[in-house]
Structure formats: C-alpha cells, structure tokens
Amino acid sequence: MRVTEKLTRPLTEAKYLNADNADRYRSIMRIFYENYEKLRYWMYQEDVYEEMTADPYFADYRMEQCQQDLAMLTEWKNLNTLQDTRRVSSIEEFKNKKFRYQMSEYSVEIERLVIRLENLFVEGASLEPTLLERIRLNVERFEKMAKEDGNTVYTWWNDLNNDFIRLNQNYQDYIRDLNSVKAEEMMRTREFLVFKDKLVEYLRNFIKGLQKNVGVIEEILKMLDSDILETVLGKVNDYEMSIPRMDVEVSRELIEEKTRGRFESIRNWFVSADGRENEAGRLFDATNEIIRRITRYGAQISERNALGANRREEYRKVAEIFLRCKDLNEAHKMSAMVFGLERPFHLKSEMERVTDSMDQSVYDEPAEELILRPRIRTYKEKSERTSIRDTRAEKAQARKQAVEQMKEDWKRIGELERDGRIDFANLPVIEPRVREILLKWLSDALEDADFGARTEDGRNFVLDMTHRDEQCVVRCEDGNFTMPKLSIVFGEDGGL
C-alpha cells in the first residue's frame, strides 16, 4: 500500500447516500446519471425540478428545495457548476447566476456502484467454465503477442485481465452464497431434493472445466520465457503511457507496478510455488467439499422422510391388494413383489463399471455374461483332442525378430549418446520405444542408493543429479512431458 493524499482525504462525494433527505439527494443524482448515460451531461435546475415532480412521491417538492439540494450536492463535490451567460440580457440576470450542472467523475462511479448493489441479488454469481477456456486461449498467445504491435497487445491484455477478474469475483461470490446461512437452511429442507441433482451437475461441469484448463495454464506460465514476458509487459506499459489523459499525470513506475502486479495475480492463481497451494487448487477442493455436503444433506433428508412416513396407510393399501387376488398363486406373486423373494439367487460379477456416478442405474449399464457350471465333483468340462504341433520354426522367427528389434533399439539409443552420456534436456524428438527404454534405466537407477544401474547389455551407468531442481521438456512423437533435468553417464566398459 502507498499512502497518498487521495487515500487519506475524506470522501465527501459519498455523503449524499446516508445524509438527511437522502431520498431527495439520491433521486437527483439518479436523474443526472440516467441523463449521463444518454450523453446529456449538462442540466439546468428547471430540468431537474421537472423530472422530480413527475413522480408522485415528490408531488409536494418545491423549486426552493430543488435549489438548496443542488447547492448541497455541489458543496459535496457531487456536481460541477458552470454559469450560463448565453441567455443573460441584463446585469440583474447576471447577478442571479443561472447555473448548469454536471456530475463529477467520482459521482458517476459511485452511482454505478450503487446500481450494482441494488441489483446484487438479481444478477447473482456463477461458475463459468468458458472463462477458464478463454483465459487458457489468451495465455497460449503470450509468445505471439511479443511480435504484435502495441494496440493488439493492449487489447489482448485487457481481455485476459477482464476474464480473470470476472472468474475470480464470480467464484468467490458463488462459493460464498453456497456457504451462507441461507444456503445451509435451504439444504435441510425437503424442497432441496428437487434442486440437488441440478446443482451437483452444475458444480461437476465446472470441475471438469478446471481439470481441463488449469493444468495447461499452469504449465504455460511455468515455461514462459522471461524475455518474452518482459517484451509483452513493456508493450502494455508503452501503450498505457501513450494514452492522453486530462488533468492526470501518471508515472511509468506506477504503470509498470500495476501491470506487473496483475500478471503476478494471474500467475499465483494458477501456479503452485514454494509448497504453497494455488487458488485454483483451493477452488477445486472447496467445490468438491460443497458437492459432498450437498450429497450428505440429501441423504439425511431422504432418511428423515422415510422414518417419518405413516406406515399404517401403506399396510392397509397392501392388505386391500392381497384381498383382491384371485387365487393363491397370484397372492404368492404379490408377496414376492411386496416383501421380496423367499429364496432369491444372488449373482455376483467382477465387471468393471462404466461410471462411478451414484445417479447411474444398473439398468443403464451394459449386461455382463456369466457362465454357470454344475457344482458337483463328477463334472468335468469336455476337452478337445489336439495333435502336438512343431513350433520350432515360429519360435526361431520370433527370436530373430526380437534380436533385430533389440539391435535397432541399441542403434537408436547409441545415436543419442554424446561423450559417454545421454542428457535428457538435449534429446531430439524420440520414439515411444526409445522413451520406454530410457525411462526404465532411469527408474532402475533411482531405486539404487548410489543412483547407479546396469543396462540389458551389461553397461554400468550412474545418474547425474547436479541439475535435478531444474525442469526440462522431453519431446516425443506422441507428445511431450516435463521432467527433472537429469543425465545418464556411462562407465568405461565399452560403448553401445
């Protein structure tokens, strides 16, 4: 925080909101604001009086009161005045000072805030996965922005910051509403059961958006080159300095501090550092906790409704149905439907479920086939008689292919070795098979206390852990992955 004169001075522009006769002051300021929105910046006292008396609430409003109210608002710096000398035809009229009134800059912003507060519960907050996607797309354009002109970079920077501010404010407001006393009371009511599934689905969709975009944004910001970042932020600062401002003198130091602070806010929201959990992780945990609480309350409501049900009427209805059965066989069927089967068969399967959702019915999942065999000692499955085949040729062919594959692997890995070492940070684009071999060697060495191991052809090697705190990107034909900056150093016992 930097203490300035603007910070320490009393904000007299806000007095009209809670002063005596606030209903008159606020109505006048709302008239000025609505005209300001219509680009009508200057108004006469007669114009204000006419609009005030048009409402029945101010039917007894007098011109003298209007003049006093305008004078008080001018004293509080809510209105700026300018004497109108265009219609003056005598010295007496000039002395009476016919003024035109205009809203001050502070008053415009105060009225905007008041209107937002008035519509706070109407607008409400929301969780929008599309904001995360838009932020991800804008963050991916960082390197491209280093080559664009200042106007394009500034527009992109404003879009990124506006989306981030909306995301941050909306999620805080929405989570606050779900954790409020009113929400807790609603979750305990029976009517909440109808709303529960829709709310849980809404939160799960947002979590999917988090999982899809946050990891990508974090990786991009971690790997962002510092020179590119400084170039982009420098273009934003240059454009800010080039904007003409009336009666306001802005230093480059303040603009650079503001721009850097906004970037750090975005980075801290998505990137974890120094063992500190980022804001996206906390939002993920908070959303999951809300889903668990909603599910728990729903189960409690269902149990409470089941315990409080009147069983007498249900039993009477069941007895009436039994009396209408035509014969004993139909009564047995009715009994099985009401009380269940007397000796049911329990079929158990080890099938893998398509989804773990508690809302998924067993009827919506694919059927599992079970082969039932007799449970007697004398039962044996029929076995087909087959002749012994000579598979020596197939084995020889398979062995030959395996040896050729191994030679090809050693050849490709040998091309990666430089001066008796393989540096993961300097690898070219490698094939999945080569990647599997290198990662297996890496895994074998990490299991050893001295970080050493032996390859399949008998070569000893150790891991160079000097730069293990740094990160590098290994590029493969089927994708890239990030790992510590390690190197495999071979011994003096022969080459690949």
C-alpha positions in Angstrom: 0.0 0.0 0.0 1.2 3.5 -0.8 -0.3 6.3 1.3 -1.3 9.3 -0.8 -3.4 12.4 -0.5 -6.3 10.8 -2.4 -6.2 7.8 0.0 -6.3 9.9 3.2 -8.8 12.6 2.3 -12.4 12.3 3.4 -14.7 11.0 0.7 -17.4 13.8 0.8 -18.8 12.6 -2.5 -20.5 9.7 -0.7 -22.3 11.8 1.9 -25.5 12.1 -0.2 -26.1 8.3 0.3 -26.9 8.5 4.0 -27.4 12.1 4.9 -30.7 13.7 5.9 -33.1 14.0 3.0 -31.1 11.2 1.3 -34.2 10.3 -0.7 -34.1 13.7 -2.5 -30.3 13.6 -3.0 -30.2 10.1 -4.3 -33.2 10.8 -6.7 -31.5 13.9 -8.1 -28.2 12.0 -8.6 -30.0 9.2 -10.3 -31.6 11.7 -12.7 -28.2 13.1 -13.5 -26.8 9.6 -14.0 -29.6 8.4 -16.3 -29.1 11.6 -18.4 -25.3 11.0 -18.3 -25.9 7.6 -19.8 -27.8 9.3 -22.6 -24.9 11.6 -23.3 -26.7 14.5 -21.8 -24.0 15.8 -19.5 -25.3 19.3 -18.5 -28.7 20.0 -16.9 -30.5 23.1 -15.6 -32.3 23.5 -12.3 -35.6 23.6 -14.1 -34.9 20.3 -15.9 -34.1 18.5 -12.5 -37.2 20.0 -10.9 -39.4 18.9 -13.8 -38.2 15.3 -13.6 -38.5 15.2 -9.8 -42.1 16.4 -9.7 -43.1 14.0 -12.5 -43.0 11.2 -9.9 -46.0 11.2 -7.4 -43.5 10.6 -4.5 -42.3 14.3 -4.9 -45.6 15.9 -5.7 -45.0 18.5 -3.0 -41.5 19.2 -4.0 -40.7 23.0 -4.4 -38.3 24.9 -6.6 -36.6 26.3 -3.5 -35.9 22.8 -2.2 -34.5 21.8 -5.5 -32.1 24.8 -5.5 -31.0 24.0 -1.9 -30.4 20.3 -2.8 -28.4 21.2 -5.9 -26.3 23.7 -3.8 -25.6 21.0 -1.2 -24.6 18.4 -3.8 -22.3 21.0 -5.4 -20.7 21.6 -2.0 -20.1 17.9 -1.5 -18.4 17.9 -5.0 -21.1 15.6 -6.5 -21.9 18.2 -9.1 -19.8 20.6 -11.1 -21.4 24.0 -12.0 -20.9 26.4 -14.8 -22.6 29.8 -15.0 -24.7 30.1 -18.2 -24.2 33.6 -19.7 -25.6 32.9 -23.1 -29.2 34.0 -22.1 -28.2 37.0 -20.0 -29.8 40.2 -21.1 -29.2 42.5 -18.1 -26.9 43.0 -15.1 -29.6 41.8 -12.8 -29.9 38.4 -14.6 -26.1 38.1 -14.5 -26.1 38.6 -10.7 -28.7 35.9 -10.2 -26.3 33.3 -11.7 -28.2 30.8 -13.8 -26.1 27.6 -13.5 -25.7 24.4 -15.5 -24.9 21.3 -13.5 -22.8 18.2 -14.4 -21.9 15.0 -12.5 -18.4 14.7 -11.2 -16.2 11.7 -12.1 -16.4 10.3 -8.5 -20.2 10.6 -8.6 -20.5 8.6 -11.8 -18.6 5.8 -10.3 -20.5 5.9 -7.0 -23.8 5.7 -8.9 -22.5 2.7 -10.9 -21.6 1.0 -7.6 -25.0 1.8 -6.1 -26.8 0.4 -9.1 -24.7 -2.8 -8.9 -25.6 -3.1 -5.2 -29.3 -2.6 -5.9 -29.1 -5.5 -8.5 -26.8 -7.7 -6.5 -29.3 -10.4 -5.6 -30.9 -10.2 -9.1 -27.7 -10.7 -11.0 -26.1 -13.2 -8.6 -22.8 -15.0 -9.2 -22.0 -18.0 -11.3 -19.2 -20.5 -12.2 -18.4 -20.3 -15.9 -16.1 -22.9 -17.4 -16.0 -20.8 -20.6 -14.0 -18.1 -18.7 -11.3 -20.7 -17.9 -11.2 -21.7 -21.6 -10.9 -18.1 -22.7 -8.1 -17.4 -20.2 -6.2 -20.6 -21.5 -6.5 -19.4 -25.1 -5.3 -15.9 -24.2 -2.4 -17.3 -22.1 -1.3 -19.5 -25.1 -0.9 -16.3 -27.2 1.9 -14.9 -24.9 4.7 -15.7 -27.4 2.6 -14.5 -30.3 2.0 -11.2 -28.6 5.7 -10.5 -28.4 5.7 -9.9 -32.2 2.4 -7.9 -32.4 2.0 -4.1 -32.3 1.1 -2.2 -29.1 -2.6 -1.7 -29.9 -3.1 -5.5 -30.4 -1.2 -6.4 -27.3 -3.1 -3.9 -25.1 -6.5 -5.2 -26.4 -5.4 -8.8 -25.7 -4.1 -7.8 -22.2 -7.4 -6.1 -21.3 -9.4 -9.2 -22.4 -7.2 -11.5 -20.3 -7.4 -9.3 -17.2 -11.2 -8.8 -17.6 -11.8 -12.5 -17.9 -9.6 -13.2 -14.9 -11.3 -10.6 -12.7 -14.7 -12.0 -13.7 -13.6 -15.5 -12.9 -12.1 -14.5 -9.5 -15.1 -12.4 -8.4 -17.7 -14.8 -9.6 -16.3 -17.9 -8.0 -15.8 -16.1 -4.7 -19.4 -14.8 -4.7 -20.8 -18.1 -5.7 -18.9 -20.1 -3.1 -19.8 -17.5 -0.5 -23.5 -17.9 -1.4 -23.3 -21.7 -1.1 -21.6 -21.4 2.3 -24.1 -18.9 3.6 -26.6 -19.5 6.5 -29.5 -19.2 4.0 -28.0 -21.9 1.8 -27.4 -24.2 4.8 -31.1 -23.7 5.8 -32.3 -24.5 2.3 -30.2 -27.7 2.1 -32.0 -29.0 5.1 -35.5 -28.7 3.5 -37.4 -31.3 1.5 -37.7 -28.9 -1.5 -33.9 -29.0 -1.8 -34.1 -32.6 -3.1 -35.6 -31.4 -6.4 -32.8 -28.8 -6.8 -29.9 -31.1 -5.6 -29.2 -33.0 -8.8 -29.1 -29.9 -11.0 -26.8 -28.1 -8.6 -24.4 -31.1 -8.3 -24.3 -31.5 -12.1 -23.6 -27.7 -12.4 -20.6 -28.0 -10.0 -19.3 -31.1 -11.7 -19.3 -29.4 -15.1 -17.2 -26.6 -13.6 -14.8 -29.0 -12.0 -14.4 -30.6 -15.5 -13.5 -27.2 -16.8 -11.0 -26.7 -14.0 -9.3 -30.1 -14.7 -9.2 -29.4 -18.4 -7.7 -25.9 -18.4 -5.9 -25.2 -15.2 -3.1 -27.7 -15.7 -2.4 -26.3 -19.2 -2.4 -22.7 -18.0 0.0 -23.6 -15.1 2.4 -25.4 -17.5 2.4 -22.5 -19.9 3.1 -19.9 -17.2 5.8 -22.0 -15.7 7.6 -22.5 -19.0 7.1 -18.8 -20.1 10.4 -17.3 -21.2 11.3 -14.2 -19.0 12.4 -12.2 -22.1 9.1 -12.8 -23.8 7.3 -11.8 -20.7 9.3 -8.6 -20.3 8.7 -7.7 -24.0 4.9 -8.2 -23.8 4.6 -6.2 -20.5 6.8 -3.5 -21.9 4.5 -3.1 -24.9 1.5 -2.8 -22.5 3.3 -0.2 -20.5 4.3 1.8 -23.6 0.7 1.9 -24.8 -0.5 2.9 -21.3 1.9 5.8 -21.4 0.8 6.9 -24.9 -2.9 7.3 -23.8 -3.7 11.1 -23.5 -5.1 11.9 -20.0 -6.6 15.2 -19.0 -5.6 16.7 -15.6 -3.9 13.4 -14.6 -0.2 12.8 -14.5 0.8 9.1 -14.4 4.4 8.0 -13.9 5.8 5.0 -15.8 6.8 3.5 -12.4 3.2 3.3 -11.3 2.0 1.8 -14.6 4.8 -0.9 -14.5 4.0 -1.7 -10.9 0.3 -2.1 -11.8 1.0 -4.3 -14.9 3.5 -6.5 -13.0 1.0 -6.9 -10.1 -1.8 -8.0 -12.4 0.5 -10.6 -14.1 1.6 -11.9 -10.7 -2.0 -12.2 -9.5 -2.8 -14.4 -12.6 0.3 -16.4 -12.1 -0.3 -17.0 -8.3 -3.9 -18.0 -9.1 -2.9 -20.9 -11.4 0.7 -21.8 -10.4 1.9 -23.5 -7.2 5.2 -22.4 -5.8 7.3 -22.9 -2.7 4.9 -25.6 -1.4 2.0 -23.2 -1.5 -1.2 -24.4 -3.0 -2.6 -22.2 -5.8 -6.0 -20.6 -5.8 -7.3 -23.0 -8.4 -6.5 -25.9 -6.2 -8.3 -24.4 -3.3 -11.3 -23.7 -5.5 -11.2 -27.4 -6.6 -11.2 -28.6 -3.0 -14.0 -26.1 -2.0 -16.2 -27.2 -4.9 -15.7 -30.9 -4.0 -16.5 -30.2 -0.4 -19.7 -28.5 -1.4 -20.7 -31.5 -3.5 -20.0 -33.8 -0.6 -22.1 -31.6 1.8 -25.0 -31.4 -0.7 -25.0 -35.2 -1.1 -24.9 -35.7 2.7 -27.8 -33.4 3.3 -29.8 -35.1 0.5 -29.2 -38.5 2.1 -30.2 -37.1 5.5 -33.5 -35.6 4.1 -34.3 -38.9 2.4 -33.7 -40.9 5.6 -35.8 -38.4 7.7 -38.7 -38.6 5.2 -38.5 -42.4 5.3 -38.5 -42.6 9.1 -41.4 -40.2 9.4 -43.7 -41.9 6.9 -47.0 -43.2 8.1 -46.8 -47.0 7.6 -50.4 -47.7 8.7 -51.9 -46.5 5.4 -49.3 -48.3 3.4 -50.1 -51.6 5.2 -53.8 -51.1 4.7 -53.4 -50.5 1.0 -51.2 -53.7 0.7 -53.9 -55.7 2.6 -56.6 -54.5 0.2 -54.5 -55.6 -2.8 -54.0 -59.0 -1.3 -57.7 -59.4 -0.8 -58.3 -58.7 -4.5 -56.0 -61.6 -5.6 -57.9 -64.3 -7.5 -56.0 -67.3 -6.2 -53.0 -68.4 -4.1 -50.6 -68.3 -7.0 -51.4 -64.6 -7.7 -51.0 -63.9 -3.9 -47.6 -65.5 -4.0 -46.6 -63.2 -6.9 -47.9 -60.2 -5.0 -46.0 -61.3 -1.9 -42.8 -61.6 -3.9 -43.3 -58.1 -5.3 -44.0 -56.5 -1.8 -41.7 -58.5 0.5 -39.2 -59.9 -2.0 -38.4 -63.4 -3.0 -38.3 -66.1 -0.2 -35.1 -67.8 -1.5 -33.5 -65.4 -4.0 -30.5 -66.3 -6.2 -27.6 -63.9 -5.7 -25.5 -63.5 -8.9 -22.1 -61.8 -8.4 -19.8 -60.4 -11.1 -16.4 -58.7 -11.2 -17.3 -56.5 -14.1 -15.8 -53.0 -14.4 -18.3 -50.3 -14.2 -18.5 -47.7 -17.0 -19.0 -44.9 -14.4 -18.8 -44.4 -10.7 -21.7 -42.0 -10.6 -24.2 -42.7 -7.8 -27.0 -41.5 -10.0 -26.4 -44.2 -12.7 -28.9 -47.0 -12.6 -27.9 -50.7 -13.1 -30.4 -50.8 -15.9 -28.4 -48.1 -17.8 -25.2 -50.2 -17.8 -24.3 -53.0 -20.3 -25.1 -56.5 -19.3 -22.4 -58.9 -18.0 -22.4 -62.6 -19.3 -21.8 -65.3 -16.7 -21.2 -69.0 -17.5 -22.9 -71.2 -14.9 -21.3 -74.6 -14.3 -22.7 -77.5 -12.2 -21.3 -77.6 -8.6 -20.7 -81.4 -8.4 -17.4 -83.3 -8.1 -18.0 -85.5 -11.0 -18.5 -82.6 -13.5 -15.6 -82.1 -16.0 -15.5 -79.9 -19.0 -15.1 -81.6 -22.3 -11.7 -81.2 -23.7 -10.9 -81.3 -27.4 -8.1 -83.6 -28.5 -5.4 -81.8 -30.4 -2.2 -83.0 -32.0 1.2 -81.8 -31.0 2.4 -79.2 -33.4 6.0 -78.5 -34.3 6.5 -74.8 -33.4 10.3 -74.6 -33.8 10.1 -72.5 -37.0 7.7 -70.0 -35.3 10.0 -69.7 -32.3 13.0 -69.2 -34.4 11.2 -66.5 -36.4 10.0 -64.7 -33.2 13.6 -64.9 -31.8 15.0 -63.4 -35.0 12.5 -60.5 -34.9 13.3 -59.9 -31.2 17.0 -59.8 -31.9 16.6 -57.4 -34.8 14.3 -55.2 -32.7 16.9 -55.1 -29.9 19.7 -54.2 -32.4 17.6 -51.4 -33.8 16.9 -50.1 -30.3 20.6 -50.1 -29.4 21.4 -48.3 -32.6 18.8 -45.5 -32.0 19.9 -45.1 -28.4 23.6 -45.0 -29.5 22.8 -42.0 -31.7 21.6 -40.1 -28.6 24.9 -40.6 -26.6 27.3 -37.7 -26.6 30.7 -38.2 -24.9 29.6 -41.1 -22.9 26.3 -39.5 -21.6 22.7 -39.0 -22.5 21.3 -35.6 -21.5 17.5 -35.6 -21.3 17.5 -31.8 -21.8 19.2 -32.0 -25.2 17.3 -35.0 -26.6 15.8 -34.7 -30.1 12.3 -35.9 -30.8 12.4 -39.6 -29.8 10.2 -42.6 -30.5 7.9 -44.2 -27.8 10.0 -47.4 -27.7 13.3 -45.4 -27.1 11.5 -43.4 -24.4 10.4 -46.6 -22.6 14.0 -47.9 -22.5 15.4 -44.6 -21.2 12.7 -44.3 -18.5 13.3 -47.9 -17.4 17.0 -47.2 -17.0 16.1 -44.0 -15.1 13.7 -46.0 -12.8 16.4 -48.7 -12.1 19.0 -46.1 -11.1 16.6 -44.1 -8.9 15.9 -47.3 -6.9 19.7 -47.6 -6.1 21.2 -45.6 -3.2 24.1 -44.5 -5.4 21.8 -43.8 -8.4 23.6 -46.5 -10.5 22.3 -49.4 -12.6 23.2 -51.7 -15.5 21.8 -51.9 -19.0 20.5 -55.0 -20.6 23.8 -55.5 -22.5 25.9 -55.1 -19.3 26.9 -51.5 -19.3 27.2 -49.7 -16.0 25.9 -46.2 -15.6 25.0 -43.6 -13.0 22.7 -40.6 -13.0 24.0 -37.0 -12.9 21.7 -35.3 -10.3 23.5 -31.9 -10.4 20.6 -30.1 -12.0 17.7 -32.1 -10.7 16.0 -29.0 -9.3 15.6 -27.6 -12.8 13.0 -28.7 -15.3 13.3 -29.8 -19.0 10.9 -30.9 -21.7 11.4 -34.2 -23.5 9.7 -34.2 -26.9 8.3 -37.5 -28.2 6.5 -38.5 -31.4 3.3 -39.0 -29.4 3.5 -35.9 -27.1 5.8 -34.0 -24.7 6.4 -34.4 -21.0 8.2 -32.4 -18.3 10.8 -34.0 -16.0 13.8 -33.0 -13.8 17.0 -32.1 -15.7 19.0 -35.4 -15.4 21.7 -37.1 -17.4 22.8 -40.8 -17.8 26.6 -41.1 -17.5 28.0 -44.5 -18.7 31.2 -46.2 -17.3 34.4 -47.0 -19.2 33.3 -50.6 -20.0 32.5 -50.3 -23.7 30.0 -48.5 -26.0 26.5 -49.2 -27.1 
